[in-house]
């Protein structure tokens, strides 16, 4: 049996850009536009892209991105393609 070190403390999620795994608390979460019920502001409601979810509590399909500058830059271009996965949440 391999010793992989201590177990991570909390849920693990994957960055949709670099596909590396991180603790959920280390990532930024974005949700589909129709998932804005439950706390997104009016300013966020009018967006054409994914909605930031800094508290990671909004309902709906979530996308996670790590803090690397390259991933943030590439996410800006990729988010409209990711919205295809929102399945009926964007009208």
QUIPE-V288145 format. One record per pair of residues at least 6 apart in sequence whose C-alpha atoms are under 7 Angstrom apart, sorted by the first residue. I is the first residue (numbers start at 0). J is the second residue. D is the distance in Angstrom with one decimal. If there is no record, write none. Layout:
i = <I/I>
j = <J/J>
d = <D/D>
This chain:
i = <9/10/10/11/11/11/11/12/12/12/12/13/13/13/13/14/14/14/14/15/15/15/16/16/16/17/26/26/26/26/27/27/27/27/28/28/28/28/28/28/28/28/29/29/29/29/29/29/29/30/30/30/30/30/30/30/30/31/31/31/31/31/31/31/31/32/32/32/32/32/32/33/33/34/34/34/34/35/35/37/43/48/48/49/60/64>
j = <22/22/23/20/21/22/23/20/21/22/23/19/20/21/63/20/63/64/65/62/63/64/64/70/74/70/63/64/65/66/53/63/64/65/51/52/53/55/61/62/63/64/49/50/51/52/61/62/63/49/50/51/52/59/60/61/62/49/50/59/60/82/85/88/89/44/48/49/50/88/89/88/89/57/58/59/88/44/57/57/50/78/79/78/85/70>
d = <6.4/5.9/5.6/6.4/5.6/4.6/5.4/5.6/5.6/6.2/5.4/5.5/4.4/6.2/6.6/6.5/5.2/4.5/5.6/6.6/6.0/5.9/6.8/5.7/6.5/6.6/5.9/5.5/4.9/6.8/6.6/5.5/5.3/6.4/6.2/5.3/6.5/6.1/6.2/5.6/4.6/6.6/5.8/5.2/4.4/5.3/5.5/5.1/6.4/5.6/5.2/6.5/6.7/6.4/5.6/4.6/6.2/5.2/6.3/6.7/6.1/6.7/5.9/6.6/7.0/6.9/6.9/5.7/6.0/6.9/6.0/4.9/5.5/6.7/5.7/5.2/7.0/6.5/6.8/6.2/6.3/6.7/6.3/6.6/6.4/7.0>
